[in-house]
């Protein structure tokens, strides 16, 4: 327990002393995770909505793929994104490998199926005939869709929380496509792994506490939004 308290104390010192390297890592973590979460929402919510509300040939196969990708191993994502972005790969000319953009792409691929699957489940929890009832009352298809999304907002926010959790906790794919480069692609998860590999366990614990605090703050804010709307 002494090591844990030392790590917590060091985390506090690193934050209140405004350590430049730590602040840089925290800021990059926020940017990468924020961008990846936003992209996963922009992809996942429409996909989940479409699968939940519309019938088309191959729908069951599409749902099975989404459910499968919800458990996609990060290392698999990392190797495939790396293959695409390597200099000899199909997208190698873009020069994105070992950049923050590559990390955002990999994390978006990981989080999008989570958001899509949980969004689909949230909308499928609604009464099956609700959309028809809304349309019968004179609403346009667009208004009916917005009403359905509003009714499923608790589940949709849960999907966003899950997507953010999948992004901020990811380390394998981030290291494979980002390279853990100091002052460029090093984020809290990869910095923690590096500290452990060097035997700097007090620093690793400090970084883990900072990461946990960041995850708790963002998740708590989303939870307050979710539960506040429920009480409203």
VMD Tcl script that draws the C-alpha trace (Angstrom):
set ca {
  {0.00 0.00 0.00}
  {2.95 2.31 0.57}
  {3.78 2.26 -3.15}
  {0.18 3.13 -3.99}
  {0.17 6.15 -1.69}
  {3.54 7.25 -3.08}
  {2.12 7.03 -6.60}
  {-0.92 9.04 -5.60}
  {1.24 11.68 -3.95}
  {3.49 11.89 -7.02}
  {0.47 12.25 -9.29}
  {-0.72 15.17 -7.16}
  {2.75 16.75 -7.28}
  {3.00 16.35 -11.04}
  {-0.32 18.10 -11.51}
  {0.10 20.99 -9.07}
  {3.66 21.63 -10.26}
  {2.41 21.86 -13.86}
  {5.08 19.45 -15.06}
  {5.43 20.34 -18.78}
  {5.89 16.77 -19.99}
  {2.93 15.44 -18.01}
  {0.69 18.31 -19.09}
  {1.69 17.69 -22.70}
  {0.81 14.01 -22.38}
  {-2.51 14.80 -20.70}
  {-3.42 17.36 -23.36}
  {-2.59 14.96 -26.20}
  {-4.64 12.25 -24.48}
  {-7.63 14.59 -24.31}
  {-7.29 15.59 -27.97}
  {-6.88 12.04 -29.28}
  {-9.62 10.55 -27.11}
  {-11.98 13.45 -27.73}
  {-11.56 13.27 -31.50}
  {-11.88 9.48 -31.58}
  {-15.00 9.57 -29.41}
  {-16.60 12.25 -31.59}
  {-15.89 10.29 -34.76}
  {-17.26 7.10 -33.21}
  {-20.46 8.96 -32.32}
  {-20.81 10.40 -35.83}
  {-20.41 6.90 -37.26}
  {-21.93 4.68 -34.59}
  {-25.18 6.48 -33.80}
  {-26.38 6.71 -37.44}
  {-25.39 3.09 -38.10}
  {-27.11 1.88 -34.94}
  {-30.20 3.95 -35.73}
  {-30.41 2.60 -39.27}
  {-30.05 -1.01 -38.14}
  {-32.66 -0.57 -35.42}
  {-35.37 1.22 -37.39}
  {-35.12 -0.06 -40.95}
  {-35.48 -3.47 -42.57}
  {-33.36 -4.43 -45.59}
  {-31.77 -7.53 -47.11}
  {-28.68 -8.56 -45.17}
  {-29.75 -6.73 -42.00}
  {-29.10 -9.72 -39.75}
  {-25.65 -10.14 -41.23}
  {-24.92 -6.44 -40.64}
  {-26.09 -6.71 -37.03}
  {-23.93 -9.80 -36.52}
  {-20.91 -7.92 -37.87}
  {-21.54 -4.98 -35.54}
  {-21.90 -7.32 -32.56}
  {-18.70 -9.11 -33.56}
  {-16.75 -5.88 -33.93}
  {-17.88 -4.76 -30.49}
  {-15.39 -7.29 -29.14}
  {-12.71 -6.63 -31.73}
  {-9.23 -7.04 -30.16}
  {-7.30 -3.74 -30.24}
  {-4.16 -5.48 -31.51}
  {-6.13 -6.66 -34.56}
  {-7.21 -3.09 -35.22}
  {-3.65 -1.93 -34.71}
  {-2.13 -4.34 -37.20}
  {-4.72 -3.62 -39.90}
  {-4.52 0.15 -39.50}
  {-0.74 -0.13 -39.53}
  {-0.92 -2.19 -42.72}
  {-3.05 0.49 -44.37}
  {-0.85 3.37 -43.23}
  {2.61 1.88 -43.66}
  {4.67 3.58 -46.35}
  {4.23 0.49 -48.54}
  {0.52 0.23 -47.68}
  {-2.50 1.45 -49.65}
  {-2.61 4.76 -47.73}
  {1.13 5.07 -47.15}
  {1.40 8.18 -49.30}
  {-0.59 10.12 -46.72}
  {2.28 9.82 -44.23}
  {-0.03 9.16 -41.27}
  {1.75 6.25 -39.61}
  {3.19 7.11 -36.18}
  {1.13 10.27 -35.91}
  {-1.74 11.32 -33.61}
  {-4.07 11.04 -36.61}
  {-3.24 7.35 -36.93}
  {-4.06 6.89 -33.24}
  {-7.40 8.63 -33.72}
  {-8.21 6.38 -36.68}
  {-7.40 3.21 -34.76}
  {-9.35 4.25 -31.67}
  {-12.32 5.31 -33.79}
  {-12.39 1.86 -35.38}
  {-12.43 0.31 -31.90}
  {-15.12 2.58 -30.45}
  {-17.52 2.91 -33.40}
  {-18.92 -0.66 -33.17}
  {-19.49 -0.15 -29.43}
  {-21.47 3.02 -30.04}
  {-23.34 1.46 -32.96}
  {-24.29 -1.71 -31.11}
  {-25.46 0.04 -27.95}
  {-27.31 2.71 -29.95}
  {-29.10 -0.02 -31.85}
  {-30.03 -1.76 -28.61}
  {-31.29 1.52 -27.09}
  {-33.63 2.17 -30.01}
  {-34.81 -1.44 -30.13}
  {-35.93 -1.10 -26.50}
  {-38.60 1.38 -27.59}
  {-42.14 0.10 -28.32}
  {-42.16 -1.41 -31.83}
  {-45.14 0.65 -33.00}
  {-43.98 3.96 -31.54}
  {-42.63 5.24 -34.85}
  {-45.89 4.44 -36.63}
  {-47.86 6.22 -33.92}
  {-45.67 9.32 -34.24}
  {-46.13 9.34 -38.01}
  {-49.89 8.85 -37.60}
  {-50.02 12.00 -35.48}
  {-48.78 14.00 -38.46}
  {-45.04 14.09 -37.85}
  {-42.68 14.03 -40.80}
  {-40.20 11.13 -41.09}
  {-37.42 13.46 -39.91}
  {-39.48 14.60 -36.89}
  {-40.33 10.98 -36.09}
  {-36.64 10.06 -36.17}
  {-35.71 12.92 -33.85}
  {-38.49 11.93 -31.46}
  {-37.25 8.34 -31.42}
  {-33.71 9.49 -30.67}
  {-35.01 11.71 -27.87}
  {-36.93 8.82 -26.34}
  {-33.81 6.64 -26.47}
  {-31.47 9.34 -25.14}
  {-30.58 7.44 -21.96}
  {-29.35 4.45 -23.90}
  {-27.63 6.65 -26.47}
  {-25.70 8.46 -23.74}
  {-24.74 5.05 -22.34}
  {-23.40 4.22 -25.78}
  {-21.33 7.42 -25.77}
  {-19.95 6.58 -22.32}
  {-19.01 3.08 -23.49}
  {-17.35 4.50 -26.59}
  {-15.30 6.94 -24.54}
  {-14.34 4.15 -22.14}
  {-13.14 2.00 -25.02}
  {-11.06 4.87 -26.38}
  {-9.40 6.17 -23.22}
  {-8.44 2.69 -21.99}
  {-6.91 1.54 -25.28}
  {-3.15 1.01 -25.42}
  {-2.21 -1.78 -27.84}
  {-3.40 -0.22 -31.08}
  {-2.21 3.23 -29.99}
  {1.35 1.96 -29.57}
  {1.27 0.03 -32.85}
  {0.14 2.95 -35.00}
  {1.48 5.82 -32.88}
  {4.84 4.51 -31.76}
  {4.79 6.16 -28.30}
  {7.00 9.04 -29.48}
  {7.86 11.64 -26.82}
  {6.40 15.10 -27.50}
  {4.39 13.72 -30.41}
  {2.33 10.55 -29.89}
  {2.85 9.67 -26.23}
  {-0.44 9.52 -24.31}
  {-1.21 8.47 -20.76}
  {-1.77 4.79 -21.49}
  {1.39 4.36 -23.53}
  {3.42 6.47 -21.08}
  {2.26 4.22 -18.24}
  {3.32 1.09 -20.12}
  {6.72 2.65 -20.82}
  {7.18 3.57 -17.15}
  {6.42 0.00 -16.09}
  {8.88 -1.42 -18.64}
  {11.57 0.85 -17.18}
  {10.79 -0.23 -13.64}
  {9.56 3.26 -12.70}
  {6.56 1.94 -10.81}
  {5.95 5.11 -8.80}
  {5.68 7.13 -12.03}
  {3.51 4.44 -13.60}
  {1.14 4.59 -10.63}
  {1.10 8.38 -10.79}
  {0.20 8.34 -14.49}
  {-2.45 5.68 -13.86}
  {-4.06 7.86 -11.18}
  {-4.10 10.82 -13.57}
  {-5.66 8.64 -16.28}
  {-8.24 7.30 -13.83}
  {-9.08 10.82 -12.69}
  {-9.53 11.99 -16.27}
  {-11.74 9.03 -17.14}
  {-13.83 9.55 -14.00}
  {-14.28 13.28 -14.66}
  {-15.49 12.85 -18.22}
  {-17.66 9.84 -17.41}
  {-19.16 11.61 -14.38}
  {-20.07 14.60 -16.55}
  {-21.78 12.34 -19.10}
  {-23.54 10.45 -16.30}
  {-24.84 13.69 -14.78}
  {-26.15 14.68 -18.22}
  {-27.76 11.28 -18.62}
  {-29.38 11.04 -15.21}
  {-30.30 14.74 -15.19}
  {-32.28 14.29 -18.38}
  {-33.91 11.21 -16.90}
  {-35.15 13.14 -13.89}
  {-36.33 15.89 -16.22}
}
mol new
graphics top color blue
foreach p $ca { graphics top sphere $p radius 0.5 }
foreach p [lrange $ca 0 end-1] q [lrange $ca 1 end] { graphics top cylinder $p $q radius 0.2 }
display resetview
